[in-house]
């Protein structure tokens, strides 16, 4: 199962289309984590800046078996002392080491001293793997070509297919880099009713309408197609997804059972959002 449960929703109120209109309670968060573990999800994605997410994971019992792997990220605003920062994360997670530690921004990677500190995290056994979370295709391509890190986390979804037009996936495969894809739902924007899109994101409206028109010819919902578009990319190791409820988790697990029947729909969705601006593709640029 190539799924990685993202935990930002468990530590913060998150997403433009948050269905429950709030952050899950601590008990709800525990239930989501436990359900993910029981249903075979083996990776968790978290970060020191995800509110209380690291503490929640550490206080749960899901890591006790050693089956579930944690990947955490360093605050992009921190420019030194990575080893100490990772140790703080480990304290919150109640672990001696984690599967992976990622830089939260490619700018940190380009600083030689910061990259050296990241390598020290791995050398000291605090993380089995190291990597970078990127936002722009040019950064993904360059870092994959360098072949220094083990993991690269990318934005990838039915609207953001930019990396398919580069040699990123080939470079990652060549250098044995595992690719984690996040933002399958683009923080919920892809699933929104076109009439409810915030004014600042109205550029997305025709693309969402076109998306729904295509799905009328196929037996997939907007949420199913968004998840499966990322999941069925053979070059992606794990799809990072977040949920607000156990019911949403179960729905996503049901969705991936339909992967083998998604080929025709996926082909119809290729290039659907060619020409869409970075203002829509990068939630960090949203002013909502």
Protein Blocks (a to p, Z undefined) as FASTA:
>chain_A
ZZdddfklmmpcedjklfklpacdfklmmmmmmmmmmnopabdcddfklojlmmmmmmmm
klmnomaccdddddfkbgghklmmmmmmmmmnopabdfbdcdfbfklmmpmklmmmmmmm
mmnopafbdcdddfbfklmmmmmmnomambdcddddfklmmlmmmcklmmmmmnopacdd
ehklonolmmpcfklgcfklmmmmmmmmmmmmmmmmpccdfklmmmmmmmmmmkbmbdcd
ddfbfklmmmmmmmmmmmmmmmmmmmmmgoklgoiafklmmmklpcZZ
